[in-house]
Amino acid sequence: MGGLEEIRKKKLEELRINQLEQLPQQAQEEEQLKRQIEQLEMIVRQALTKEALQRYGNLKVAFPDRAVQLLVILAQTIQSGQINKIDDNTLKEILKKLSPKKRDVKIKRV
């Protein structure tokens, strides 16, 4: 059983070393992603009205993933020249298109 225990210890040590090696790479990727999101925000913020910017801020706090999706879409439309200024109503319409359709559930009692 001593041999099995040694193999187990070596395997655990290898796993720990692999995890330690991957941590800096993951941190670097996360930092790069943050920088890209910040760049998109700079582009989009210039095109948003005050009300739309406030709505985006609320969305960013409540649903960060959806806010990133919205940033990508808005940045693409701004850079392609399709939209110059984005007001609150336009932002609402875009968000409605991004949101999944909710099914209307009706319960009938007999």
Secondary structure, 3 states (H helix, E strand, C coil): CHHHHHHHHHHHHHHHHHHHHHHHHHHHHHHHHHHHHHHHHHHHHHHECHHHHHHHHHHHHHCHHHHHHHHHHHHHHHHCCCCCCECHHHHHHHHHHHCCCCCCCCCCCC
